[in-house]
Amino acid sequence: MNPFKADRDKILEKLQEVIDPELGVDIVNLGLIYSVDIEDPHIRVQMTMTTPSCPMHTYLTSQTAQTVEQLYPWMKIEVKLVWEPPWSPDMMSDNAKKMFS
């Protein structure tokens, strides 16, 4: 395996370190990450928020970019906030759902 080649699974694993401070759950298990596209030298992450009026959107998108950059500092990281499809609790992992039940 090429250590300089970006890996989607490794990115998603690292993004579990980004915690939504309002909910106390990471953005991956909350289902906020919609896609991770790698096209050397770019990594594009599409993500959403639990609501369009989420006051944490700047913080979470910034933390997402910084976290991916820790893995691949030589690549251009782009985080795009999207609203389609709208987020719903069904997008959470089973572990995250258990935390709220």
C-alpha positions as CSV (number, residue, x, y, z in Angstrom):
1,M,0.0,0.0,0.0
2,N,1.3,3.4,-1.0
3,P,1.6,5.5,2.2
4,F,1.2,8.7,0.1
5,K,-2.0,7.6,-1.5
6,A,-5.1,8.9,0.3
7,D,-7.5,6.3,1.7
8,R,-11.2,6.9,2.1
9,D,-11.6,4.4,5.0
10,K,-8.6,6.0,6.9
11,I,-10.2,9.4,6.4
12,L,-13.5,8.3,7.8
13,E,-11.8,6.7,10.7
14,K,-9.9,9.9,11.5
15,L,-13.1,12.0,11.1
16,Q,-14.5,10.1,14.1
17,E,-12.3,12.3,16.2
18,V,-14.5,15.4,15.2
19,I,-17.2,15.6,17.8
20,D,-20.3,17.7,17.5
21,P,-20.0,19.7,20.7
22,E,-23.8,20.1,21.0
23,L,-24.6,16.4,20.8
24,G,-21.3,14.8,22.0
25,V,-21.2,12.4,19.1
26,D,-18.7,12.3,16.2
27,I,-19.7,13.5,12.8
28,V,-19.3,10.1,11.1
29,N,-21.6,8.3,13.5
30,L,-24.1,11.1,13.3
31,G,-24.3,10.5,9.6
32,L,-23.1,14.0,8.7
33,I,-20.5,12.9,6.2
34,Y,-22.2,12.2,2.8
35,S,-19.1,11.5,0.7
36,V,-15.3,11.5,0.6
37,D,-14.0,11.8,-3.0
38,I,-10.3,11.5,-3.7
39,E,-8.8,12.7,-6.9
40,D,-5.1,13.3,-6.4
41,P,-4.2,16.0,-5.3
42,H,-7.7,16.8,-4.0
43,I,-9.8,15.4,-1.3
44,R,-13.4,16.6,-1.3
45,V,-15.7,15.9,1.6
46,Q,-19.4,16.6,1.4
47,M,-21.1,16.9,4.7
48,T,-24.3,18.3,6.2
49,M,-25.6,19.5,9.5
50,T,-28.5,18.2,11.6
51,T,-30.4,21.4,10.7
52,P,-29.7,24.2,8.2
53,S,-29.6,26.7,11.0
54,C,-27.0,24.7,13.0
55,P,-24.8,27.3,14.8
56,M,-21.8,24.9,14.7
57,H,-21.5,24.7,10.9
58,T,-18.3,26.8,10.7
59,Y,-16.7,25.0,13.5
60,L,-17.5,21.5,12.2
61,T,-16.5,22.2,8.6
62,S,-13.2,23.7,9.8
63,Q,-12.5,20.8,12.1
64,T,-13.3,18.4,9.3
65,A,-10.8,20.1,6.9
66,Q,-8.1,20.3,9.6
67,T,-8.6,16.6,10.6
68,V,-8.2,15.4,7.0
69,E,-5.2,17.7,6.5
70,Q,-3.5,16.0,9.5
71,L,-3.5,12.8,7.5
72,Y,-2.7,14.3,4.1
73,P,-1.0,17.7,4.5
74,W,0.3,17.7,0.9
75,M,-3.2,17.4,-0.6
76,K,-5.8,20.2,-1.2
77,I,-8.8,19.6,1.2
78,E,-12.2,20.9,0.3
79,V,-15.2,20.6,2.6
80,K,-18.5,21.3,1.0
81,L,-21.7,21.8,3.1
82,V,-24.7,20.3,1.3
83,W,-28.4,20.1,2.3
84,E,-29.6,17.4,-0.1
85,P,-30.6,14.9,1.0
86,P,-31.7,16.5,4.3
87,W,-30.2,14.9,7.4
88,S,-32.5,12.7,9.5
89,P,-31.9,10.6,12.6
90,D,-32.1,7.5,10.4
91,M,-28.6,8.5,9.0
92,M,-27.0,7.9,12.4
93,S,-25.1,4.7,13.1
94,D,-26.8,2.2,15.4
95,N,-24.4,3.1,18.2
96,A,-25.3,6.8,17.9
97,K,-29.0,6.0,17.9
98,K,-28.6,4.0,21.1
99,M,-27.1,7.0,22.8
100,F,-30.3,9.0,22.1
101,S,-32.8,6.3,22.9
